[in-house]
Amino acid sequence: MKIRLPTVTATMSVTFLFLLIGISELSLAETLLMGFGGVLVQCIFQAKTRPNPVKLVFNIASMSCAIEVAWAVQHTRIHSGLLTAGVFFLANTFSVATIIALTEHKSVWRVWRDSYFWSFPNYLMGATIVWVVGETGNLLGWQAEVLLFPVMYFVYRSHKMYANRLEDAKRRADQEAGHAMEVQAMHRR
């Protein structure tokens, strides 16, 4: 379940929901294994073109660091799902935004703001879903947690619709700016 990011040539996946559940419910090693598997599926099995080994290693290392930092936050005395989701969001998106900015010769802050900042509410919603999954599992058993998969799909669809709207708005703004420049040039002539 990939979403194409606006303004850059990259995608984002909603595997963060499963990783947040892993951070909350599983050991660090099990969650790292989930993250490793998620990166492999995204980069190798679901990709239009295969990434070069450097990109693959970076994606695995970036995801591993984000998982480890978020797992450490989740398993402190604070034990806040919202804080964990925020830390995971920052660790995961900022490292990727940095690499994109370096390869596309753009500002790191601008790449992060334009491509990732808008998705932060979805991470917070993901933290809420993780809490619901955990409570459902505690009350009714793990089988009831499976019933929450449609909710996760809804998060993916809303995430994707929002990204598409942002991209359409940017495209319209670019067209309007181009049209304004044409009119301005015509007036000068």
Backbone as ProteinMPNN parsed JSONL, in Angstrom:
{"seq_chain_A": "MKIRLPTVTATMSVTFLFLLIGISELSLAETLLMGFGGVLVQCIFQAKTRPNPVKLVFNIASMSCAIEVAWAVQHTRIHSGLLTAGVFFLANTFSVATIIALTEHKSVWRVWRDSYFWSFPNYLMGATIVWVVGETGNLLGWQAEVLLFPVMYFVYRSHKMYANRLEDAKRRADQEAGHAMEVQAMHRR", "coords_chain_A": {"N_chain_A": [[0.837, -1.18, 0.0], [1.38, 1.588, -1.185], [2.006, 5.114, -1.341], [2.321, 7.769, -3.508], [4.537, 10.439, -3.111], [4.008, 13.97, -2.877], [5.723, 16.478, -4.764], [8.306, 15.293, -4.806], [10.35, 12.546, -6.038], [9.411, 9.943, -4.804], [8.038, 7.362, -2.665], [5.649, 6.473, -0.109], [4.776, 4.263, 2.489], [2.112, 2.561, 4.199], [2.98, 0.831, 6.081], [3.781, 1.663, 8.493], [1.742, 1.493, 10.342], [1.588, -1.232, 11.043], [4.144, -1.519, 12.025], [4.079, 0.213, 14.229], [2.268, -1.188, 15.777], [3.825, -3.473, 16.189], [5.953, -2.31, 17.634], [4.613, -1.683, 19.932], [3.563, -4.156, 20.817], [5.376, -6.279, 20.426], [8.702, -7.777, 20.732], [11.848, -5.981, 20.455], [13.56, -7.194, 18.564], [11.739, -8.75, 17.058], [10.134, -6.724, 15.99], [12.028, -5.298, 14.5], [12.581, -7.248, 12.609], [10.097, -7.335, 11.315], [10.131, -4.748, 10.21], [12.366, -4.961, 8.51], [11.403, -6.915, 6.742], [9.227, -5.498, 5.673], [10.538, -3.388, 4.334], [11.949, -4.851, 2.409], [9.828, -5.971, 0.922], [8.634, -3.64, -0.085], [10.767, -2.472, -1.542], [11.754, -4.43, -3.271], [9.851, -6.469, -4.121], [7.464, -5.074, -4.716], [8.219, -2.933, -6.243], [8.556, -0.819, -9.153], [10.949, -0.559, -10.485], [13.971, -2.139, -9.689], [15.761, -1.31, -6.743], [19.048, 0.142, -6.333], [21.768, -1.483, -4.582], [22.794, 0.251, -2.58], [20.679, 2.017, -1.996], [18.842, 0.188, -0.984], [20.184, -0.769, 1.315], [20.361, 1.65, 2.714], [17.591, 2.185, 3.134], [16.878, 0.016, 4.774], [18.57, 0.454, 6.987], [17.71, 3.015, 7.806], [15.011, 2.532, 8.469], [15.406, 0.656, 10.498], [16.731, 2.202, 12.446], [14.726, 4.098, 13.027], [12.742, 2.41, 14.064], [14.076, 1.355, 16.299], [14.554, 3.664, 17.902], [11.916, 4.559, 18.349], [10.872, 2.284, 19.608], [12.363, 2.284, 21.954], [11.379, 4.634, 23.135], [8.688, 3.91, 23.486], [8.896, 1.91, 25.398], [9.593, 3.101, 27.78], [9.096, 4.761, 30.957], [7.217, 6.668, 30.398], [5.58, 5.742, 28.305], [3.856, 6.392, 26.072], [1.702, 6.217, 23.392], [1.184, 8.171, 21.465], [3.446, 9.813, 21.624], [5.38, 7.939, 20.913], [4.577, 7.383, 18.255], [5.028, 9.911, 17.154], [7.822, 10.201, 17.467], [8.698, 8.026, 15.935], [7.71, 8.853, 13.443], [9.227, 11.254, 12.992], [11.901, 10.244, 13.063], [11.834, 8.389, 10.98], [10.895, 9.797, 8.674], [12.5, 12.11, 8.462], [15.125, 11.265, 7.984], [14.877, 10.046, 5.482], [13.924, 12.218, 3.991], [16.187, 13.814, 4.088], [18.056, 12.386, 2.513], [16.693, 12.398, 0.054], [16.636, 15.152, -0.423], [19.382, 15.681, -0.688], [20.024, 14.15, -2.983], [18.365, 15.282, -4.905], [19.093, 17.878, -4.896], [17.854, 19.831, -3.194], [16.353, 21.761, -0.536], [16.542, 20.371, 2.696], [14.68, 20.868, 4.745], [12.551, 21.884, 3.228], [11.887, 19.717, 1.537], [11.14, 17.849, 3.482], [8.983, 19.21, 4.729], [7.204, 19.668, 2.544], [6.789, 17.082, 1.547], [6.385, 15.249, 3.645], [5.407, 16.349, 6.103], [2.629, 16.828, 6.048], [1.606, 14.327, 6.461], [1.714, 13.735, 9.121], [-0.642, 13.859, 10.858], [-1.826, 11.429, 10.125], [-0.076, 9.578, 11.232], [-0.546, 10.055, 13.908], [-3.195, 9.255, 14.011], [-2.704, 6.635, 13.426], [-1.393, 5.882, 15.793], [-3.533, 5.957, 17.525], [-5.079, 3.898, 16.447], [-3.352, 1.768, 16.96], [-3.47, 1.742, 19.745], [-6.187, 1.031, 20.052], [-6.126, -1.486, 18.848], [-4.402, -2.828, 20.626], [-5.897, -2.692, 23.046], [-8.205, -4.056, 22.243], [-7.124, -6.556, 21.736], [-6.31, -7.212, 24.34], [-8.764, -7.363, 25.659], [-10.452, -9.076, 24.108], [-8.893, -10.964, 22.817], [-6.389, -11.999, 20.398], [-7.563, -12.659, 17.967], [-9.681, -10.937, 17.53], [-8.351, -8.647, 16.89], [-7.727, -8.885, 14.209], [-9.988, -8.082, 12.937], [-9.67, -5.389, 12.74], [-8.261, -4.773, 10.491], [-9.685, -3.725, 8.22], [-9.986, -1.059, 9.099], [-7.37, -0.181, 9.037], [-6.966, -0.283, 6.314], [-8.7, 1.74, 5.556], [-7.315, 3.941, 6.619], [-5.099, 3.923, 4.928], [-6.396, 4.469, 2.432], [-7.463, 7.035, 2.946], [-5.136, 8.446, 3.419], [-3.914, 8.211, 0.917], [-5.787, 9.526, -0.73], [-5.599, 12.128, 0.276], [-2.934, 12.743, -0.322], [-3.094, 12.674, -3.118], [-4.836, 14.828, -3.539], [-3.224, 16.943, -2.638], [-1.206, 16.836, -4.559], [-2.688, 17.391, -6.892], [-3.534, 20.011, -6.29], [-1.065, 21.312, -6.231], [-0.268, 20.961, -8.879], [-2.279, 22.415, -10.21], [-1.706, 24.962, -9.164], [0.837, 25.371, -10.241], [0.16, 25.407, -12.979], [-1.494, 27.671, -13.033], [0.355, 29.621, -12.274], [2.102, 29.48, -14.438], [0.354, 30.284, -16.465], [-0.19, 32.897, -15.594], [2.335, 34.036, -15.918], [2.563, 33.881, -18.695], [0.508, 35.632, -19.476], [1.48, 37.979, -18.341], [3.845, 38.308, -19.845], [2.691, 38.657, -22.331], [1.371, 41.094, -21.937], [3.57, 42.765, -21.565], [4.723, 42.638, -24.113]], "CA_chain_A": [[0.0, 0.0, 0.0], [2.264, 2.741, -1.332], [1.445, 6.403, -1.706], [3.323, 8.614, -4.15], [4.677, 11.693, -2.379], [4.0, 15.164, -3.713], [6.909, 17.327, -4.962], [9.564, 14.548, -4.942], [10.194, 11.243, -6.671], [9.5, 8.93, -3.754], [6.757, 6.847, -2.185], [5.534, 6.229, 1.326], [3.916, 3.112, 2.723], [1.409, 2.575, 5.483], [3.48, -0.222, 6.969], [4.019, 2.237, 9.817], [0.708, 1.002, 11.261], [2.006, -2.543, 11.526], [5.352, -1.334, 12.823], [3.67, 0.776, 15.521], [1.708, -2.313, 16.545], [4.973, -4.279, 16.606], [6.663, -1.569, 18.681], [3.796, -1.758, 21.143], [3.2, -5.505, 21.241], [6.411, -7.293, 20.21], [10.064, -7.446, 21.162], [12.592, -5.158, 19.498], [14.04, -8.051, 17.477], [10.602, -9.105, 16.203], [9.722, -5.52, 15.274], [13.056, -5.045, 13.489], [12.361, -8.238, 11.552], [8.94, -6.832, 10.558], [10.584, -3.599, 9.428], [13.235, -5.485, 7.453], [10.515, -7.544, 5.758], [8.469, -4.442, 4.998], [11.42, -2.692, 3.392], [12.215, -5.753, 1.281], [8.624, -6.064, 0.09], [8.463, -2.37, -0.794], [11.875, -2.16, -2.445], [12.07, -5.477, -4.238], [8.712, -7.174, -4.697], [6.411, -4.173, -5.168], [8.802, -1.798, -6.948], [8.545, -0.857, -10.616], [12.342, -0.832, -10.824], [14.707, -2.61, -8.523], [16.695, -0.285, -6.249], [20.432, -0.307, -6.257], [22.055, -1.987, -3.232], [23.001, 1.34, -1.62], [19.349, 2.47, -1.576], [18.255, -0.862, -0.163], [20.862, -0.737, 2.617], [19.92, 2.867, 3.405], [16.201, 2.012, 3.581], [16.866, -0.916, 5.906], [19.201, 1.127, 8.126], [16.837, 4.107, 8.237], [13.854, 1.932, 9.138], [15.882, 0.038, 11.741], [16.979, 3.284, 13.415], [13.43, 4.646, 13.426], [12.09, 1.412, 14.924], [14.798, 1.257, 17.569], [14.305, 4.871, 18.697], [10.506, 4.542, 18.766], [10.695, 1.185, 20.56], [12.934, 2.747, 23.226], [10.43, 5.595, 23.715], [7.476, 3.182, 23.894], [9.146, 1.051, 26.556], [10.051, 3.886, 28.931], [8.023, 4.984, 31.936], [6.198, 7.535, 29.812], [4.706, 4.762, 27.655], [2.838, 7.126, 25.323], [1.59, 5.833, 21.997], [1.282, 9.363, 20.618], [4.85, 10.203, 21.602], [6.066, 6.914, 20.122], [4.259, 7.62, 16.85], [5.717, 11.138, 16.746], [9.256, 9.917, 17.359], [8.866, 7.16, 14.769], [7.478, 9.711, 12.287], [10.386, 12.126, 12.783], [13.094, 9.452, 12.751], [11.673, 7.735, 9.69], [10.724, 10.718, 7.548], [13.562, 13.103, 8.322], [16.295, 10.652, 7.347], [14.564, 9.861, 4.064], [13.876, 13.56, 3.386], [17.57, 14.281, 3.948], [18.648, 11.728, 1.347], [16.019, 12.919, -1.145], [17.115, 16.526, -0.625], [20.758, 15.633, -1.186], [20.071, 13.616, -4.344], [17.632, 16.155, -5.821], [19.635, 19.229, -4.7], [16.803, 20.667, -2.62], [16.466, 22.008, 0.896], [16.025, 19.27, 3.522], [13.466, 21.326, 5.414], [11.468, 22.015, 2.242], [11.479, 18.367, 1.133], [10.403, 17.242, 4.598], [7.717, 19.921, 4.911], [6.311, 19.468, 1.405], [6.522, 15.677, 1.248], [6.071, 14.402, 4.793], [4.747, 16.994, 7.238], [1.185, 16.67, 5.928], [1.192, 12.972, 6.85], [1.811, 13.569, 10.575], [-1.92, 13.456, 11.478], [-2.073, 10.004, 9.888], [0.705, 8.846, 12.22], [-1.27, 10.167, 15.171], [-4.339, 8.364, 13.879], [-2.132, 5.29, 13.545], [-1.162, 5.621, 17.213], [-4.848, 5.664, 18.095], [-5.439, 2.555, 15.987], [-2.51, 0.831, 17.708], [-4.049, 1.648, 21.084], [-7.426, 0.259, 19.93], [-5.729, -2.882, 18.589], [-3.891, -3.378, 21.884], [-7.006, -2.871, 23.992], [-9.062, -5.113, 21.711], [-6.42, -7.817, 21.991], [-6.351, -7.493, 25.78], [-10.13, -7.692, 26.08], [-11.127, -10.123, 23.337], [-7.951, -11.904, 22.215], [-5.754, -11.531, 19.173], [-8.421, -12.874, 16.802], [-10.488, -9.727, 17.329], [-7.49, -7.626, 16.278], [-7.776, -9.067, 12.762], [-11.138, -7.323, 12.45], [-9.285, -3.998, 12.573], [-7.582, -4.573, 9.212], [-10.396, -2.744, 7.373], [-9.691, 0.286, 9.576], [-6.046, 0.141, 8.507], [-7.14, -0.002, 4.888], [-9.309, 3.075, 5.504], [-6.229, 4.898, 6.835], [-4.354, 3.951, 3.663], [-7.18, 5.165, 1.408], [-7.546, 8.468, 3.256], [-3.767, 8.936, 3.218], [-3.692, 8.303, -0.522], [-6.647, 10.585, -1.272], [-5.048, 13.409, 0.686], [-1.724, 12.952, -1.12], [-3.528, 13.004, -4.48], [-5.37, 16.196, -3.516], [-2.082, 17.852, -2.561], [-0.535, 16.83, -5.857], [-3.558, 18.116, -7.821], [-3.478, 21.435, -5.944], [0.244, 21.811, -6.678], [-0.291, 20.996, -10.338], [-3.109, 23.571, -10.585], [-0.965, 26.189, -8.834], [1.9, 25.506, -11.247], [-0.477, 25.805, -14.224], [-1.933, 29.058, -12.888], [1.556, 30.465, -12.291], [2.548, 29.512, -15.832], [-0.595, 31.113, -17.203], [0.035, 34.289, -15.177], [3.579, 34.498, -16.558], [2.261, 34.077, -20.109], [-0.283, 36.87, -19.581], [2.394, 39.083, -18.03], [4.717, 38.466, -21.005], [1.867, 39.211, -23.4], [1.157, 42.506, -21.636], [4.831, 43.471, -21.829], [4.9, 42.733, -25.565]], "C_chain_A": [[0.884, 1.247, 0.0], [1.474, 3.971, -1.745], [2.571, 7.22, -2.313], [3.346, 9.958, -3.44], [4.642, 12.886, -3.324], [5.366, 15.846, -3.698], [8.236, 16.586, -5.079], [9.283, 13.213, -5.626], [10.417, 10.159, -5.627], [8.093, 8.466, -3.389], [6.823, 6.649, -0.686], [4.548, 5.08, 1.505], [3.222, 3.248, 4.067], [1.824, 1.399, 6.366], [3.753, 0.321, 8.366], [2.959, 1.784, 10.812], [1.124, -0.33, 11.88], [3.255, -2.43, 12.4], [5.026, -0.713, 14.182], [3.024, -0.297, 16.4], [2.844, -3.192, 17.055], [5.746, -3.619, 17.734], [5.931, -1.688, 20.002], [3.682, -3.173, 21.699], [4.34, -6.528, 21.215], [7.752, -6.855, 20.782], [10.737, -6.59, 20.09], [13.052, -5.997, 18.313], [12.903, -8.417, 16.52], [10.14, -7.902, 15.373], [10.739, -5.156, 14.2], [12.907, -6.008, 12.313], [11.165, -7.84, 10.684], [9.353, -5.673, 9.653], [11.451, -4.017, 8.259], [12.388, -6.113, 6.353], [9.714, -6.513, 4.973], [9.303, -3.699, 3.974], [11.696, -3.577, 2.183], [11.013, -5.85, 0.349], [8.455, -4.788, -0.724], [9.52, -2.156, -1.863], [12.099, -3.195, -3.533], [10.822, -6.032, -4.916], [7.646, -6.241, -5.273], [6.932, -3.004, -6.009], [8.697, -1.97, -8.461], [9.939, -1.136, -11.146], [13.06, -1.255, -9.552], [15.693, -1.536, -8.059], [18.121, -0.799, -6.288], [20.728, -0.706, -4.809], [22.242, -0.885, -2.187], [21.659, 1.85, -1.1], [18.697, 1.451, -0.654], [18.861, -0.864, 1.236], [20.445, 0.506, 3.4], [18.502, 2.706, 3.944], [16.107, 1.09, 4.786], [17.451, -0.241, 7.149], [18.312, 2.239, 8.678], [15.638, 3.566, 9.007], [14.265, 1.317, 10.465], [16.125, 1.089, 12.818], [15.668, 3.864, 13.928], [12.707, 3.693, 14.374], [12.76, 1.377, 16.291], [14.536, 2.461, 18.47], [12.867, 4.872, 19.219], [10.246, 3.446, 19.789], [11.224, 1.598, 21.935], [11.988, 3.74, 23.914], [9.199, 4.869, 24.248], [7.693, 2.407, 25.191], [9.84, 1.795, 27.699], [8.889, 4.031, 29.897], [6.894, 5.829, 31.369], [5.14, 6.701, 29.095], [3.541, 5.428, 26.905], [2.842, 6.711, 23.864], [1.716, 7.015, 21.055], [2.726, 9.831, 20.504], [5.665, 9.217, 20.764], [5.829, 7.133, 18.631], [4.973, 8.865, 16.335], [7.202, 10.922, 16.548], [9.527, 9.041, 16.136], [8.716, 7.98, 13.486], [8.707, 10.561, 11.983], [11.618, 11.334, 12.358], [13.011, 8.844, 11.355], [11.662, 8.742, 8.54], [11.89, 11.681, 7.378], [14.806, 12.51, 7.665], [16.067, 10.461, 5.849], [14.522, 11.209, 3.348], [15.286, 14.111, 3.164], [18.219, 13.681, 2.708], [18.01, 12.239, 0.055], [16.529, 14.319, -1.455], [18.529, 16.541, -1.19], [20.818, 15.155, -2.639], [19.368, 14.52, -5.353], [18.05, 17.62, -5.685], [18.551, 20.213, -4.249], [17.081, 20.872, -1.144], [15.833, 20.85, 1.675], [14.707, 19.678, 4.162], [12.292, 21.383, 4.432], [10.973, 20.645, 1.782], [10.656, 17.732, 2.242], [9.03, 17.896, 4.756], [6.733, 19.608, 3.785], [5.91, 18.013, 1.202], [6.04, 14.858, 2.435], [5.233, 15.064, 5.884], [3.237, 16.797, 7.224], [0.712, 15.306, 6.411], [1.236, 12.754, 8.361], [0.475, 13.218, 11.234], [-2.251, 11.983, 11.258], [-1.275, 9.14, 10.855], [0.013, 8.9, 13.586], [-2.522, 9.283, 15.155], [-3.87, 6.911, 13.987], [-1.864, 4.922, 14.989], [-2.475, 5.283, 17.907], [-5.296, 4.259, 17.709], [-4.634, 1.503, 16.743], [-3.052, 0.647, 19.117], [-5.322, 0.806, 21.05], [-7.109, -1.218, 19.7], [-5.244, -3.535, 19.878], [-4.99, -3.649, 22.886], [-7.952, -3.978, 23.542], [-8.428, -6.475, 21.972], [-6.447, -8.194, 23.457], [-7.727, -7.959, 26.224], [-10.689, -8.932, 25.406], [-10.197, -11.166, 22.729], [-7.463, -11.414, 20.868], [-6.635, -11.706, 17.943], [-9.261, -11.642, 16.501], [-9.665, -8.62, 16.675], [-7.529, -7.704, 14.755], [-8.935, -8.266, 12.162], [-10.806, -5.846, 12.225], [-8.538, -3.734, 11.27], [-8.355, -3.643, 8.271], [-10.154, -1.29, 7.814], [-8.331, 0.73, 9.035], [-6.126, 0.442, 7.01], [-7.762, 1.379, 4.699], [-8.248, 4.153, 5.711], [-5.412, 5.036, 5.557], [-5.11, 4.744, 2.605], [-7.258, 6.663, 1.686], [-6.187, 9.141, 3.055], [-3.517, 9.182, 1.727], [-4.539, 9.412, -1.147], [-6.08, 11.962, -0.933], [-3.789, 13.738, -0.118], [-2.087, 13.329, -2.558], [-4.088, 14.419, -4.561], [-4.236, 17.215, -3.456], [-1.384, 17.962, -3.912], [-1.363, 17.58, -6.897], [-3.513, 19.62, -7.558], [-2.154, 22.047, -6.403], [0.278, 21.932, -8.194], [-1.123, 22.188, -10.83], [-2.379, 24.887, -10.312], [0.153, 26.426, -9.838], [1.321, 25.959, -12.591], [-0.91, 27.269, -14.17], [-0.739, 30.015, -12.904], [2.098, 30.583, -13.708], [1.649, 30.39, -16.683], [-0.399, 32.591, -16.877], [1.3, 34.843, -15.825], [3.361, 34.744, -18.049], [1.494, 35.376, -20.322], [0.611, 38.084, -19.335], [3.321, 39.351, -19.222], [3.96, 39.085, -22.177], [1.626, 40.709, -23.185], [2.428, 43.324, -21.892], [5.072, 43.66, -23.313], [3.969, 43.782, -26.118]], "O_chain_A": [[1.106, 1.873, 1.036], [0.433, 3.887, -2.397], [3.641, 7.356, -1.72], [2.295, 10.551, -3.194], [5.177, 12.829, -4.432], [6.079, 15.781, -2.696], [9.233, 17.217, -5.43], [8.131, 12.805, -5.772], [11.478, 9.538, -5.575], [7.098, 9.092, -3.754], [7.894, 6.655, -0.079], [3.59, 4.954, 0.742], [3.689, 3.959, 4.957], [1.101, 1.021, 7.287], [3.935, -0.445, 9.313], [3.238, 1.696, 12.008], [1.022, -0.523, 13.092], [3.403, -3.152, 13.386], [5.638, -1.078, 15.185], [3.213, -0.309, 17.617], [2.837, -3.612, 18.212], [6.152, -4.287, 18.685], [6.55, -1.782, 21.062], [3.703, -3.368, 22.914], [4.272, -7.54, 21.912], [7.915, -5.727, 21.248], [10.253, -6.491, 18.963], [12.944, -5.554, 17.17], [13.088, -8.395, 15.303], [9.797, -8.046, 14.2], [10.357, -4.748, 13.103], [13.087, -5.62, 11.159], [11.208, -7.987, 9.463], [8.976, -5.621, 8.483], [11.303, -3.503, 7.151], [12.625, -5.873, 5.169], [9.544, -6.638, 3.76], [8.834, -3.412, 2.872], [11.678, -3.097, 1.05], [11.164, -5.815, -0.872], [8.165, -4.847, -1.919], [9.209, -1.708, -2.967], [12.589, -2.861, -4.612], [10.742, -6.063, -6.144], [6.985, -6.607, -6.244], [6.142, -2.165, -6.442], [8.741, -3.082, -8.987], [10.105, -1.856, -12.13], [12.762, -0.759, -8.465], [16.378, -0.923, -8.877], [18.37, -2.004, -6.278], [20.002, -0.299, -3.902], [21.883, -1.074, -1.025], [21.509, 2.09, 0.098], [18.072, 1.815, 0.342], [18.139, -0.952, 2.229], [20.203, 0.431, 4.605], [18.239, 3.055, 5.095], [15.343, 1.353, 5.715], [16.89, -0.352, 8.239], [18.18, 2.382, 9.893], [15.291, 4.082, 10.069], [13.544, 1.445, 11.455], [15.763, 0.885, 13.977], [15.516, 4.097, 15.127], [12.127, 4.124, 15.37], [12.084, 1.372, 17.32], [14.319, 2.299, 19.671], [12.63, 5.153, 20.394], [9.486, 3.65, 20.735], [10.608, 1.297, 22.958], [11.817, 3.693, 25.132], [8.72, 5.177, 25.339], [6.769, 2.265, 25.992], [10.578, 1.2, 28.484], [7.814, 3.476, 29.669], [5.749, 5.72, 31.807], [3.943, 6.93, 29.263], [2.382, 5.059, 27.094], [3.856, 6.836, 23.177], [2.285, 6.891, 19.971], [3.181, 10.202, 19.422], [6.539, 9.622, 19.997], [6.766, 7.075, 17.835], [5.469, 8.876, 15.208], [7.779, 11.402, 15.573], [10.474, 9.288, 15.389], [9.5, 7.822, 12.551], [9.178, 10.587, 10.846], [12.301, 11.707, 11.404], [14.008, 8.793, 10.635], [12.355, 8.549, 7.541], [12.234, 12.033, 6.249], [15.468, 13.182, 6.874], [16.97, 10.692, 5.045], [15.024, 11.335, 2.231], [15.544, 14.791, 2.171], [18.862, 14.393, 1.937], [18.709, 12.485, -0.928], [16.82, 14.64, -2.608], [18.834, 17.336, -2.08], [21.58, 15.7, -3.438], [19.73, 14.529, -6.53], [17.436, 18.501, -6.287], [18.362, 21.275, -4.843], [17.955, 20.218, -0.574], [14.73, 20.406, 1.355], [13.733, 18.926, 4.126], [11.177, 20.981, 4.765], [9.767, 20.436, 1.652], [9.603, 17.147, 1.985], [8.026, 17.2, 4.901], [5.565, 19.316, 4.042], [4.805, 17.737, 0.733], [5.345, 13.859, 2.244], [4.424, 14.393, 6.525], [2.628, 16.619, 8.279], [-0.464, 15.142, 6.738], [0.836, 11.691, 8.837], [0.451, 12.346, 12.102], [-2.884, 11.356, 12.108], [-1.744, 8.077, 11.26], [-0.007, 7.914, 14.323], [-2.861, 8.648, 16.154], [-4.555, 6.068, 14.567], [-2.079, 3.776, 15.384], [-2.515, 4.416, 18.78], [-5.827, 3.519, 18.537], [-5.172, 0.463, 17.123], [-3.093, -0.472, 19.629], [-5.524, -0.043, 21.918], [-7.746, -2.094, 20.285], [-5.626, -4.663, 20.188], [-5.021, -4.71, 23.51], [-8.445, -4.75, 24.365], [-9.103, -7.422, 22.376], [-6.592, -9.37, 23.791], [-7.845, -8.847, 27.068], [-11.332, -9.755, 26.058], [-10.67, -12.159, 22.177], [-8.057, -10.517, 20.27], [-6.473, -10.974, 16.967], [-9.523, -11.339, 15.337], [-10.212, -7.758, 15.987], [-7.377, -6.684, 14.083], [-8.865, -7.828, 11.014], [-11.578, -5.13, 11.587], [-8.213, -2.584, 10.973], [-7.731, -2.838, 7.579], [-10.124, -0.391, 6.974], [-8.164, 1.879, 8.624], [-5.427, 1.324, 6.509], [-7.389, 2.107, 3.779], [-8.284, 5.182, 5.036], [-5.072, 6.148, 5.152], [-4.525, 5.605, 1.947], [-7.134, 7.472, 0.766], [-6.11, 10.272, 2.576], [-2.982, 10.218, 1.332], [-4.055, 10.154, -2.001], [-6.084, 12.86, -1.775], [-3.601, 14.877, -0.544], [-1.456, 14.206, -3.148], [-3.845, 15.13, -5.535], [-4.28, 18.236, -4.143], [-1.02, 19.054, -4.348], [-0.807, 18.327, -7.702], [-3.46, 20.413, -8.497], [-2.127, 23.17, -6.905], [0.801, 22.909, -8.728], [-0.718, 22.888, -11.758], [-2.425, 25.811, -11.124], [0.389, 27.564, -10.243], [1.914, 26.798, -13.269], [-0.722, 28.017, -15.13], [-0.82, 31.098, -13.483], [2.508, 31.664, -14.131], [2.127, 31.151, -17.524], [-0.437, 33.439, -17.769], [1.326, 36.003, -16.236], [3.904, 35.696, -18.609], [1.796, 36.134, -21.244], [0.51, 39.092, -20.035], [3.555, 40.508, -19.569], [4.492, 39.915, -22.915], [1.672, 41.494, -24.133], [2.354, 44.451, -22.381], [5.563, 44.705, -23.74], [3.957, 44.022, -27.325]]}, "name": "protein", "num_of_chains": 1, "seq": "MKIRLPTVTATMSVTFLFLLIGISELSLAETLLMGFGGVLVQCIFQAKTRPNPVKLVFNIASMSCAIEVAWAVQHTRIHSGLLTAGVFFLANTFSVATIIALTEHKSVWRVWRDSYFWSFPNYLMGATIVWVVGETGNLLGWQAEVLLFPVMYFVYRSHKMYANRLEDAKRRADQEAGHAMEVQAMHRR"}
